[in-house]
Amino acid sequence: MTGSDALLKRKSVVRITTGCQALDDLLGAITEASGGFRSGKTQLSHTLCVTTQVGFFPKVLLPKNMKGGNGKVAYIDTEGTLYP
């Protein structure tokens, strides 16, 4: 893979909003959340899952152009400790 190919692939990554522009700016293009017990990782993950699935009206998916994921979420719990 060339550098140009990697750049094109990176540009296709979906960025999901938290619903707060200041927090979006702070997080940037974060792809992983880690931290101590009760630091808010699960809350952030749940918020992002809901944000990508729900638009401003019930049963309307938040599209990519509005920083949603068209209702698609990949949630990976590497420790097996998450209980929804």
Secondary structure, 3 states (H helix, E strand, C coil): CCHHHHHHHHHCCCCCCCCCHHHHHHHCCCCCCCCCCCCCHHHHHHHHHHHHHCCCCCCCCCCHHHCCCCCCCCCCCCCCCCCC
